[in-house]
Amino acid sequence: MAEADFDVNHVIEAEPRVADYVVDADVHVTPPPTFWAEYLSPKFRELAPKVESDNEFDYIVFEGTRRPINLMQSQAGRKFDQYKNAGKLSDMRVGGWMVDKRLDDMNRDGIDKAVCFGGGPLGTGNLDLYLDSFDAFNRWQSDFCADSNGRLFACAYLTTVDVDWTVKAMHAAKARGDVAVNLPAFPQSTHQFTKEGAVWQAMTGDANGTRQYRDPEFDPIWKTAVELDLPITFHLGARTTRFKDKTNFLPDIPMGKPAMLEMVNILLYAGVFDRFPALRIGLIESGVGWIPWACEYMDRTWTMQKGWTECQIKHPPSYYFDQNVYASFISDPTGVELRHKSGAKNIMWSSDYPHSETTFPHSHQVIADNFRGVPQAERDWIIAGCAEKFFGLK
């Protein structure tokens, strides 16, 4: 079928369910750029991105740049050999921003509830507009979830340019009904802030900056998270994948998974989990099979090296993974097999809809493949119960 004749929003028949109840720990929203003009603060709305089109692409036009719509965030509805990197808004499955269509797709895929991760912000060099764009995106996403009859729940994306701003935004997220907040892998720095890196900095932060999450400066964030019972997530943020680069995409993408260990260890070895024992951290889209190995290795090296490093944590590193750290996967039979090992006790399944790794519309087949021979109670914990506990879902 020629691309011009392909309808990404074609009707997909539901497949048989293998589980009666599924909570998807990680799905995404993909609103078209036109939403910014409605949700940005009034003083910024004239600066909002616009969309232009030609025969091949829709383009986002913003602050002197014109780039085609990237489709790697929205491949649901396509078979693997139909994936494409850039195109038009009509090449995206509308369940990314139309809640009724999302619920239809959830019904087809056998998903009962799901936690939404969005993103933003705008790729701007204007720091005030940048901060406002986080708020705009989060409010749009909260409204999207509010219309889902209790089936979709929002995770707000926040910046750490300013801790007071972050704490205020956490309170706003809780008031809207959001169930988590997502932080960049490392703190952001205003001196490092650039228009070119603004979007990715919201995911990665500044790994080589002078600010680190171990610093007392960030204790108000952890304290607020505990007081509000609001878990904190990191989402593939420690290492970026070059999504538009066909040569480097495949080498890059697996490296983002174990790289997420670094931001947890910065908190762990600095005693943040000792100071805030109720703090919940989620590694989203991290995969989980590598974590038990990491825990065993960290326990051994901590035992051998804690003397000269003067590491004052109260327990071995694996203890904190079992108490404070959760992680999600899409398809990870190895991780499921290691579910009784330290580091894999708090794992959650996700479909990653509608991104390019999504299991949609075959999620129950993927669940069946991942959980062969696993007792039903243990399977149900991973595909529903753990996510309900982590996100505090009712």
C-alpha positions, 0 to 999 in steps of 0.5 A, a space after each residue: 500500500 502506498 503511503 498516501 493510501 495508508 490510514 494510520 487511524 484504521 480500525 484495529 480489531 481487539 485481540 484476546 485478553 490474557 489478564 482481566 486487569 492491566 494498569 499500564 505504567 507508561 503511555 504518552 500524549 502527543 498533542 499537535 503543536 496548535 495546543 500551545 496557543 490555547 494553553 500558554 499564558 496570555 502574554 506568551 500566546 502570540 509567540 506560540 508555534 505555528 504549523 505550515 504544510 507542503 505536499 510531504 511534511 507538516 512543519 513546526 514553525 517557531 522562533 526562526 526555525 522550521 522543522 518537520 513533524 517527527 513521528 518516532 513519538 507516534 508509530 502506533 497503528 503501523 507495522 514495523 516495516 511501515 515506520 517513518 521518521 517524519 511526516 504530517 500530523 495526519 500520519 499520527 494516531 489521534 489517540 495521542 491527543 483525542 481522549 475518546 480515541 485513546 479510550 477506544 485504543 485502550 479497549 482494543 488493546 486490553 488496557 484498563 488504566 494508564 499513566 500518561 507522560 507527555 513532555 514539552 517544553 518548548 525549544 526556546 531561549 526565553 527562560 520565562 517562556 520555557 518555564 511557562 511552557 512546562 505549566 502549559 503542557 502539564 495543564 493540557 495533559 491534566 485536562 486530557 486525563 480528567 476527561 477519561 472517566 478515571 482511566 488515565 492519570 497524568 505525570 507532570 514534567 518539571 524543570 529544576 532550574 529553580 528549586 522554589 519553582 519546582 516545589 510550587 509546580 509539585 503542589 500545582 500538580 497534586 492539586 490538579 490530580 496528577 499522580 507523579 512528577 518527572 524530573 530531568 536526570 540531572 539538575 538543570 543550570 541557567 548558565 547551561 540553558 540554550 535554545 538549541 538544547 532546551 527540549 533535551 535538557 528537560 530530560 537530561 539536565 546538566 550531567 557535568 554541572 556544579 549542582 547535583 541532586 545529592 546537594 542540600 539545595 534539593 532537599 525541599 523537593 524530596 521533602 515535598 514529594 514525601 509530604 504530598 505522597 507524590 512519586 518522582 520519575 526519571 524517564 530515559 533521561 541519563 543518555 539521549 538517543 539520536 532519534 533522527 539519525 538512522 546510523 546511530 539510533 540503534 546503537 544509542 537506544 539500549 544505552 539509555 536503559 542502564 544509564 538511568 542507574 547514575 541518577 539513582 546512585 547519586 541519591 542513594 550513596 548520598 543518603 537521600 533515602 536515609 533522610 527521606 525513607 518514604 521517597 519513591 523514585 521511578 525509572 520509567 522505560 528503563 527495562 529491568 533485567 539489568 537491575 539485579 546485576 547492578 544491585 549485586 555488584 553495588 552491594 559488593 563494591 560498597 562492602 569493600 569500599 565504604 571505609 575509605 570512601 566514608 559512605 555513611 548509608 545505613 543499608 546495602 544499596 540493594 535495600 534501597 532499590 527494594 524500598 524506594 526504587 521502582 522501574 518499568 519495562 515494555 518487554 523484558 522476559 529476563 527481568 520477569 525471570 529475575 523478579 525475586 532478585 533485589 532490584 526487580 521486586 518493584 517492576 511495572 509493565 508498560 505499553 509505551 503507546 504510541 511511541 515506536 517501541 509500543 506493544 499496541 495493539 498486541 499488548 496481551 500477546 506480549 504479556 503472555 510471552 513475558 509471563 509464561 510459567 509465572 504464577 497469576 498472582 505474581 503476574 498481576 502484581 507486575 501488570 497492575 498492582 505495583 503501578 497502583 502502589 507506586 502511583 497511588 492509584 485508587 
